[in-house]
Amino acid sequence: MLIGSGAREHALAWRIAQSSGLSGLHCAPGNPGIASLAHCHPVRADDAEGLIGLAQTVGAELVVVGPEAPLVAGLGDELRRGGFAVFGPSAVAARIEGSKAFCKEILAAADVPTAKRLDVARAPCVIKADGLAAGKGVFVCHTEAEVEAGLLAAAALGEEVVIEELLEGEEVSLFALSDGRNLIPLGAAQDFKRIGDGDVGPNTGGMGAYAPVAWLQDVNALVEEVNRPVVDELARRGAPFVGCLFAGLMLTADGPRVLEFNARFGDPETQVLMPLVEGDFLEVLAGAAHGELAGTSLGLSGQAAVNVVVAAPDYPERSDNSGSEISGIGAAEAAGALVFHGGTALQDGRLVTHGGRILSVAATGPTVADARERAYEAVGRVSFAGAKYRRDIAEVASG
């Protein structure tokens, strides 16, 4: 049983559905795209009681939790108490994402390099809301005016504020799967957080991504340097991390520095990693949930993948724009793309927008340039009123 309703969960469902060991796939609540792969049930991701009842009804042997908010709220603990194997951390372990201050504490104890914490907000710096903010709680400030605006915006989220030094370098997302003791590297991707071409405008949940990251030479060594000490420290504290541990890194002239840790798969990165994964993905998820990751393995193909997010016209200022009919998905898929639904709904038999990041259009190819060309060709075949997307996803990486 897969929990969630976004493009990340659609990509996970697409990969899980290819496993030879799958006897049935259920999703709560799912979306119209996932419905072609799984039985979808109208139970919200934050309804722990309803999800436990559903898991009992369908006889779930494994529950995979996609979004971060239910994990931080303790959904993994509730499901485990209900007797289910869960791929997703406990509430205590999920604090690595749920609290920036807790993350800093863990990184210091594990001796993992990170951005220096500052006592005073003075440009240049980075201002972060301490808790979850759907990717919109980080404010990069180069001027005092931006510092003032960042402090006000962070305060408006109702969270404590963490202030850090502003690091320079290339940013990358690094993923590893953990059973609480053992780790399997899943790969790395680079995402594009700001709404506008050239990395301008406000932060979003992510407007696109590509993989592999050619200039990142040894992903496995980086997982050992960054992810493993955190898994070891959480285990030492009696809070073993079971799930996907996702590090947001800045590769500086002085080496990698952790910007943040997340307690789940990334979105939009999952949409480029899943098409590249080789091996029985479901077997590895089950192995992690049962504490038996040793002996399982995953690899990535030699291909490249690019994902372009097509968003609602007023995203990220609003995420409730809905009701516009979507066309062209079949044409995009006929062009060889994978179209993952992020914010869609069915209305009187029509596929319509349901706010935020509507679709993730992903394509693969022998190089990033090839994958990028195919992805954008497919994006051009999809349409709905006010659709907007960045036109520079993976531009530099494609040469």
LUMDODREN-477035 format. One record per residue (C-alpha): x, y, z; residue in three letters. Coordinates in steps of 0.1 Angstrom, whole numbers, padded with zeros to 4 digits, always signed. Example, Ala and Ser with C-alpha at 12.3 -4.5 7.8 and 13.67 -1.06 7.14 Angstrom:
% LUMDODREN-477035
+0123-0045+0078ALA+0137-0011+0071SER
***
This chain:
% LUMDODREN-477035
+0000+0000+0000MET+0014+0033-0011LEU+0005+0065+0007ILE+0004+0099-0011GLY-0011+0116-0041SER+0016+0135-0060GLY+0039+0129-0090ALA+0065+0114-0066ARG+0040+0087-0056GLU+0030+0082-0092HIS+0067+0075-0101ALA+0071+0051-0072LEU+0039+0033-0082ALA+0051+0030-0117TRP+0084+0014-0106ARG+0068-0008-0079ILE+0042-0021-0105ALA+0071-0036-0125GLN+0082-0059-0097SER+0078-0096-0102SER+0070-0100-0065GLY+0040-0077-0065LEU+0006-0094-0058SER-0015-0062-0056GLY-0010-0025-0053LEU-0032-0001-0034HIS-0028+0037-0030CYS-0044+0062-0006ALA-0055+0086-0018PRO-0037+0084-0051GLY-0045+0104-0082ASN-0059+0097-0117PRO-0025+0087-0130GLY-0018+0063-0102ILE-0053+0048-0108ALA-0040+0032-0140SER-0015+0012-0119LEU-0032+0007-0085ALA-0065+0005-0067HIS-0070+0040-0053CYS-0089+0046-0021HIS-0102+0080-0008PRO-0083+0081+0024VAL-0062+0111+0032ARG-0025+0107+0039ALA-0029+0124+0073ASP-0058+0100+0084ASP-0038+0075+0104ALA-0069+0056+0117GLU-0084+0054+0082GLY-0051+0042+0067LEU-0047+0015+0093ILE-0083+0003+0086GLY-0076+0003+0049LEU-0043-0016+0054ALA-0062-0042+0074GLN-0089-0044+0047THR-0066-0049+0018VAL-0042-0071+0037GLY-0012-0049+0031ALA+0021-0067+0036GLU+0041-0035+0031LEU+0032+0002+0035VAL+0053+0028+0017VAL+0048+0064+0029VAL+0055+0091+0003GLY+0049+0126+0018PRO+0069+0140+0047GLU+0041+0156+0068ALA+0025+0123+0078PRO+0059+0108+0087LEU+0068+0138+0109VAL+0034+0135+0125ALA+0041+0098+0134GLY+0022+0078+0108LEU+0050+0053+0106GLY+0047+0046+0143ASP+0009+0042+0141GLU+0012+0017+0113LEU+0039-0003+0130ARG+0018-0004+0161ARG-0010-0018+0139GLY+0013-0046+0129GLY+0024-0035+0095PHE+0058-0034+0079ALA+0065+0002+0069VAL+0090+0019+0046PHE+0092+0053+0063GLY+0109+0065+0095PRO+0094+0069+0130SER+0084+0104+0141ALA+0116+0108+0161VAL+0138+0098+0131ALA+0117+0120+0108ALA+0126+0150+0129ARG+0158+0151+0107ILE+0135+0168+0082GLU+0108+0181+0106GLY+0132+0204+0126SER+0161+0222+0111LYS+0175+0227+0146ALA+0173+0190+0153PHE+0190+0183+0120CYS+0219+0206+0130LYS+0222+0188+0164GLU+0225+0154+0146ILE+0250+0167+0121LEU+0272+0181+0148ALA+0270+0149+0168ALA+0278+0128+0137ALA+0306+0152+0127ASP+0291+0158+0092VAL+0301+0191+0076PRO+0272+0216+0073THR+0266+0253+0068ALA+0276+0273+0099LYS+0247+0285+0121ARG+0246+0322+0127LEU+0233+0341+0157ASP+0222+0372+0137VAL+0206+0376+0103ALA+0229+0397+0083ARG+0234+0396+0045ALA+0246+0374+0030PRO+0228+0345+0048CYS+0201+0319+0045VAL+0170+0321+0066ILE+0150+0288+0072LYS+0117+0281+0089ALA+0125+0254+0114ASP+0096+0231+0105GLY+0080+0217+0073LEU+0071+0243+0046ALA+0066+0222+0014ALA+0100+0234+0000GLY+0090+0271+0005LYS+0106+0278+0038GLY+0141+0287+0027VAL+0151+0323+0019PHE+0185+0330+0003VAL+0194+0366+0012CYS+0221+0386-0006HIS+0209+0420+0006THR+0195+0435+0039GLU+0162+0440+0022ALA+0160+0403+0014GLU+0170+0395+0050VAL+0141+0416+0062GLU+0117+0400+0038ALA+0130+0365+0046GLY+0125+0370+0083LEU+0089+0382+0078LEU+0081+0353+0054ALA+0096+0327+0078ALA+0078+0342+0107ALA+0045+0341+0087ALA+0049+0303+0085LEU+0046+0302+0123GLY+0079+0285+0128GLU+0111+0292+0147GLU+0139+0305+0125VAL+0173+0290+0118VAL+0199+0314+0102ILE+0229+0299+0083GLU+0259+0311+0064GLU+0254+0314+0026LEU+0275+0287+0009LEU+0286+0289-0028GLU+0289+0259-0051GLY+0268+0233-0069GLU+0237+0220-0052GLU+0229+0183-0055VAL+0203+0158-0040SER+0217+0126-0027LEU+0196+0095-0019PHE+0201+0064+0001ALA+0178+0037+0014LEU+0182+0025+0050SER+0169-0003+0072ASP+0181+0014+0103GLY+0216+0000+0101ARG+0225-0008+0065ASN+0225+0016+0035LEU+0220+0012-0002ILE+0229+0043-0024PRO+0200+0051-0047LEU+0217+0078-0067GLY+0219+0116-0070ALA+0201+0142-0090ALA+0201+0180-0095GLN+0168+0198-0091ASP+0157+0234-0099PHE+0140+0250-0070LYS+0131+0285-0081ARG+0101+0293-0103ILE+0118+0312-0131GLY+0144+0305-0158ASP+0179+0314-0146GLY+0170+0305-0110ASP+0150+0336-0103VAL+0119+0342-0083GLY+0106+0324-0051PRO+0115+0289-0041ASN+0090+0261-0050THR+0087+0224-0043GLY+0109+0219-0074GLY+0104+0227-0111MET+0124+0199-0126GLY+0154+0177-0122ALA+0180+0156-0141TYR+0202+0126-0134ALA+0229+0114-0134PRO+0250+0143-0123VAL+0281+0139-0144ALA+0304+0161-0123TRP+0296+0141-0091LEU+0323+0114-0093GLN+0316+0089-0066ASP+0280+0087-0052VAL+0287+0057-0031ASN+0316+0074-0013ALA+0295+0105-0007LEU+0268+0084+0009VAL+0294+0069+0032GLU+0306+0104+0041GLU+0273+0121+0045VAL+0244+0097+0050ASN+0260+0069+0070ARG+0271+0089+0100PRO+0236+0103+0104VAL+0220+0068+0102VAL+0246+0056+0128ASP+0239+0086+0151GLU+0201+0081+0149LEU+0205+0044+0157ALA+0228+0053+0187ARG+0199+0075+0200ARG+0175+0046+0197GLY+0157+0061+0167ALA+0168+0039+0138PRO+0160+0055+0104PHE+0140+0032+0081VAL+0132+0047+0047GLY+0148+0070+0022CYS+0174+0095+0037LEU+0177+0124+0013PHE+0206+0148+0017ALA+0205+0183+0001GLY+0242+0191-0004LEU+0263+0221-0015MET+0295+0210-0031LEU+0318+0239-0021THR+0355+0245-0028ALA+0361+0230+0007ASP+0341+0198+0001GLY+0305+0188+0005PRO+0283+0207+0031ARG+0249+0195+0041VAL+0222+0221+0036LEU+0194+0199+0049GLU+0182+0163+0053PHE+0148+0150+0042ASN+0131+0118+0055ALA+0116+0107+0022ARG+0120+0105-0016PHE+0124+0138-0033GLY+0100+0154-0057ASP+0109+0161-0085PRO+0140+0139-0082GLU+0121+0106-0078THR+0107+0112-0113GLN+0142+0110-0128VAL+0156+0083-0106LEU+0128+0057-0110MET+0132+0055-0148PRO+0169+0047-0142LEU+0166+0022-0114VAL+0176-0014-0122GLU+0168-0043-0099GLY+0138-0053-0079ASP+0128-0020-0062PHE+0099-0035-0043LEU+0122-0062-0028GLU+0146-0035-0016VAL+0118-0015+0000LEU+0105-0046+0018ALA+0140-0055+0029GLY+0145-0020+0044ALA+0111-0022+0062ALA+0120-0056+0077HIS+0155-0046+0087GLY+0170-0069+0061GLU+0186-0046+0035LEU+0219-0065+0036ALA+0219-0089+0006GLY+0197-0067-0016THR+0209-0044-0043SER+0199-0017-0067LEU+0217-0001-0097GLY+0211+0026-0121LEU+0212+0022-0159SER+0237+0040-0180GLY+0209+0062-0194GLN+0201+0098-0184ALA+0167+0112-0174ALA+0152+0148-0174VAL+0119+0158-0157ASN+0101+0191-0164VAL+0074+0202-0140VAL+0043+0219-0156VAL+0026+0240-0130ALA-0005+0260-0125ALA-0004+0297-0136PRO-0003+0311-0101ASP+0021+0286-0085TYR+0038+0290-0060PRO+0018+0320-0047GLU-0013+0298-0047ARG-0017+0260-0049SER-0055+0258-0052ASP-0060+0267-0088ASN-0081+0239-0103SER-0107+0229-0128GLY-0089+0236-0161SER-0091+0207-0186GLU-0058+0190-0194ILE-0051+0177-0229SER-0022+0161-0247GLY-0010+0135-0221ILE-0015+0107-0246GLY+0004+0126-0273ALA+0033+0132-0248ALA+0034+0095-0238GLU+0033+0086-0275ALA+0064+0107-0280ALA+0082+0084-0255GLY+0078+0105-0223ALA+0066+0094-0189LEU+0039+0118-0176VAL+0035+0116-0138PHE+0004+0133-0123HIS+0011+0157-0095GLY-0021+0179-0092GLY-0048+0164-0113THR-0084+0153-0107ALA-0113+0138-0126LEU-0144+0161-0130GLN-0174+0148-0149ASP-0151+0123-0167GLY-0126+0150-0177ARG-0090+0152-0164LEU-0086+0187-0149VAL-0060+0206-0129THR-0061+0204-0091HIS-0036+0230-0082GLY+0002+0234-0077GLY+0026+0213-0097ARG+0002+0197-0121ILE+0023+0173-0141LEU+0059+0160-0142SER+0070+0152-0178VAL+0100+0129-0178ALA+0121+0113-0205ALA+0152+0092-0208THR+0180+0090-0234GLY+0216+0080-0238PRO+0227+0115-0226THR+0212+0143-0206VAL+0209+0164-0238ALA+0189+0136-0255ASP+0167+0132-0225ALA+0162+0169-0223ARG+0152+0172-0259GLU+0126+0144-0256ARG+0112+0158-0224ALA+0106+0193-0238TYR+0092+0179-0270GLU+0066+0160-0248ALA+0060+0191-0227VAL+0050+0209-0259GLY+0022+0184-0265ARG+0006+0189-0230VAL-0017+0219-0224SER-0041+0235-0199PHE-0051+0270-0192ALA-0021+0291-0179GLY+0003+0262-0179ALA+0038+0273-0170LYS+0072+0256-0168TYR+0109+0265-0168ARG+0126+0262-0202ARG+0162+0258-0188ASP+0159+0225-0169ILE+0192+0206-0174ALA+0203+0232-0199GLU+0239+0235-0187VAL+0242+0198-0179ALA+0232+0189-0215SER+0262+0209-0228GLY
***
